[in-house]
Amino acid sequence: MKSIEQLLTKADLHFQRNEYSQAYDCLRIAGQSGHLYAALDYAYHIAPNSPKAAIDYLSALPDNSKPTVRFHCLLISRFYLFKEMNYELVSELVRLASAGHAESLIVLLSWTEQNTSVYAQLKGTLGRHNPNIYRQLFMGDPNYADVSTSLCEDTIITTVLEKQTSLLDKTKTAVDSNGIVCEMSGVLSDIECDYMLLRYKSLLQPSMVLNPLNGNPMKDDIRTSEVAIITNQWVDWISREVEVKMSRMSDTKPQHGEPLNLLRYKDGQEYKPHYDGFTDTQLKQTSIIEEGGQRTHTILAYLNSLSEGATHFPKLGITIYPEKGKLVSFLNVDKNLALEKQSYHCGQPVSTNEKWMLTKWVRLNSTQYGNLVHGS
């Protein structure tokens, strides 16, 4: 039998030749031989179309009791199979969290802010087992309560499921009379906002726009912010959770989404008035057609609160200031799929603070990213 190193080398060669079936078969065998990340790569390759097979594969690994393997079995179950949090899934998260598994603790923290005692217990557990991660997430609270009691599984499960129900029951508010722009406050928890900023800010690069002639990204003074594009190799449980909330708020499908964009505006940076929808010329470009066609919706999530840097719709006379945890969605096309002229908007400049936000563009049809991350 080939060694793990030989299998990985062979997989690389197959990838270079675009021989993907052979490459992933090498990863499958390497994973079964003990290489955890090869196993995860293979599992996520098959998960979009065969989530049960992906879970069965991970569960049959020699080291299937490791927290990382168990956590990713849960992640695949949550986003490819169940589409909801449920009792069994949260119970396993609590068991992993009780042992100090950082990712499980962060997921549970994102659902439990409304319960002070549960939240404090989870924070204490994170601080004891993962002090570096704790200090990054709770910069304004360097000391954690030394909660010595074990986590109360039933209380955490109840809190998470109650929070899920309350979010599903939330109704969005139309900001204009035609329902082009809608908003919903308090959708993202504080820790989701802080986590997304901390997790992905190292990916920031100067923002680009699409060249109207060929569809290629280019720099333009119309958009002077910085952007981190969270492609499928970077997504995790929290970023997927954010995308699910965005899709439900906007009545769209996660499979139709482009990758999330983390944006930072500072020092007078802005995004001058523009449309997010594509022009007729752009819609004839192969790259846009293949990646889902027209951008029908835009969803924004504000990661901090400011009294500047508003999202402004000049034709509607609407100005929305950043509010931490708020989602805003708007239509880029009308019911006939023509460009919605009232969606003309801008991100006003900031001068004294930094504005952090997420942008999600949704296409008319499914995207490769959407299918990979949320299943086909």
ZIJOBEL-V237488 format. One record per backbone hydrogen bond with DSSP energy under -0.5 kcal/mol. CO is the residue of the C=O (numbers start at 1). NH is the residue of the N-H. E is the energy in kcal/mol with one decimal. If there is no record, write none. Layout:
BEGIN
[[CO;NH;E] [CO;NH;E]]
END
This chain:
BEGIN
[[3;7;-2.2] [4;8;-2.5] [5;9;-2.3] [6;10;-2.4] [7;11;-2.3] [8;12;-2.2] [9;13;-2.0] [10;14;-2.2] [11;15;-2.5] [12;16;-2.4] [13;17;-1.3] [14;19;-3.3] [15;18;-1.8] [18;20;-1.2] [19;23;-2.1] [20;24;-2.7] [21;25;-1.6] [22;26;-1.8] [23;27;-1.9] [24;28;-2.4] [25;29;-2.0] [26;30;-2.5] [27;31;-2.6] [28;32;-2.0] [29;33;-1.3] [30;35;-2.4] [31;34;-1.5] [34;36;-1.0] [35;39;-2.0] [36;40;-2.2] [37;41;-2.4] [38;42;-2.3] [39;43;-2.6] [40;44;-2.6] [41;45;-1.2] [42;46;-1.6] [43;47;-1.6] [44;48;-0.6] [46;49;-0.7] [46;50;-2.9] [48;376;-1.5] [50;54;-2.0] [51;55;-2.4] [52;56;-2.6] [53;57;-2.3] [54;58;-2.3] [55;59;-2.7] [56;60;-1.1] [57;60;-0.6] [58;61;-1.4] [61;64;-1.5] [63;66;-1.8] [66;70;-2.4] [67;71;-2.8] [68;72;-2.1] [69;73;-1.9] [70;74;-1.8] [71;75;-2.4] [72;76;-2.3] [73;77;-2.0] [74;78;-3.0] [75;79;-2.3] [76;80;-2.2] [76;81;-0.8] [77;81;-1.1] [77;82;-3.0] [77;83;-0.6] [78;83;-1.3] [86;90;-2.6] [87;91;-2.4] [88;92;-2.0] [89;93;-1.9] [90;94;-2.4] [91;95;-2.0] [92;96;-2.2] [93;97;-2.7] [94;98;-2.7] [95;99;-0.9] [96;99;-0.5] [96;101;-2.2] [97;100;-2.2] [100;102;-0.5] [101;105;-2.1] [102;106;-2.4] [103;107;-2.2] [104;108;-2.3] [105;109;-2.6] [106;110;-2.0] [107;111;-0.6] [108;111;-1.0] [108;112;-0.8] [109;112;-0.8] [112;115;-1.7] [114;116;-0.7] [115;119;-2.8] [116;120;-2.2] [117;121;-2.1] [118;122;-2.4] [119;123;-2.6] [120;124;-2.6] [121;125;-2.2] [122;126;-2.4] [123;127;-2.8] [124;128;-2.2] [125;129;-2.1] [126;130;-3.1] [130;134;-2.4] [131;135;-2.4] [132;136;-1.6] [133;137;-2.3] [134;138;-2.6] [136;139;-0.6] [138;141;-1.9] [145;147;-2.1] [146;148;-0.9] [151;153;-1.1] [152;156;-2.2] [153;157;-2.7] [154;158;-2.4] [155;159;-2.3] [156;160;-2.7] [157;161;-2.5] [158;162;-2.4] [159;163;-2.1] [160;164;-2.3] [161;165;-2.1] [162;166;-2.4] [163;167;-2.2] [164;168;-2.2] [165;169;-1.8] [166;170;-0.5] [167;170;-0.8] [173;183;-2.3] [176;179;-1.4] [180;331;-1.7] [181;175;-3.4] [181;176;-0.9] [182;329;-2.4] [183;173;-2.9] [184;327;-2.7] [189;193;-2.1] [190;194;-2.8] [191;195;-2.7] [192;196;-2.4] [193;197;-1.7] [194;198;-2.6] [195;199;-3.4] [196;200;-1.5] [197;201;-1.4] [200;203;-1.9] [201;204;-1.6] [205;227;-3.5] [209;218;-2.8] [211;215;-2.7] [216;211;-3.2] [218;209;-3.1] [220;223;-1.9] [222;272;-3.0] [225;207;-2.5] [226;264;-2.2] [227;205;-2.1] [228;230;-0.7] [228;262;-2.7] [229;231;-1.5] [230;260;-0.6] [231;234;-2.4] [231;235;-1.0] [236;240;-2.0] [237;241;-2.4] [238;242;-2.3] [239;243;-1.9] [240;244;-2.4] [241;245;-2.1] [242;246;-2.3] [243;247;-2.5] [244;248;-2.3] [245;249;-2.3] [246;250;-1.8] [247;251;-0.6] [247;252;-2.6] [248;251;-0.6] [253;256;-1.9] [254;257;-1.7] [255;367;-2.6] [256;363;-3.1] [257;370;-0.6] [260;230;-2.9] [261;263;-0.5] [261;359;-2.3] [262;228;-2.5] [263;357;-1.9] [264;226;-2.2] [265;355;-2.6] [266;269;-1.8] [269;350;-1.1] [270;224;-2.7] [271;347;-2.7] [274;345;-2.3] [279;283;-2.2] [281;284;-1.2] [282;285;-1.9] [285;289;-2.2] [286;290;-2.8] [287;291;-1.0] [288;293;-2.5] [289;292;-1.2] [292;364;-0.6] [292;365;-2.2] [294;296;-1.0] [294;364;-1.8] [296;332;-3.0] [296;333;-0.9] [297;362;-2.5] [298;330;-2.2] [299;360;-2.6] [300;328;-2.3] [301;358;-2.8] [302;325;-2.8] [308;322;-0.5] [310;312;-0.6] [310;348;-3.0] [311;320;-2.7] [312;314;-0.6] [312;346;-2.0] [313;316;-0.9] [313;317;-1.5] [313;318;-1.7] [318;313;-3.2] [319;321;-0.5] [320;311;-2.9] [322;306;-1.8] [323;326;-2.5] [325;187;-1.7] [325;188;-1.9] [326;302;-2.1] [327;184;-2.3] [328;300;-3.5] [329;182;-3.0] [330;298;-2.1] [332;340;-2.6] [334;337;-2.2] [338;334;-2.7] [339;341;-1.0] [340;343;-1.8] [341;344;-1.1] [344;315;-0.5] [345;274;-2.4] [346;312;-2.4] [346;348;-0.7] [347;271;-2.4] [349;309;-1.1] [350;268;-3.4] [354;356;-0.5] [355;265;-2.4] [356;303;-2.5] [356;304;-0.7] [357;263;-3.3] [358;301;-2.3] [359;261;-2.1] [360;299;-2.7] [361;258;-2.7] [362;296;-1.7] [362;297;-1.3] [367;371;-2.2] [368;372;-2.2] [369;373;-2.4] [370;374;-2.2] [371;375;-1.5]]
END
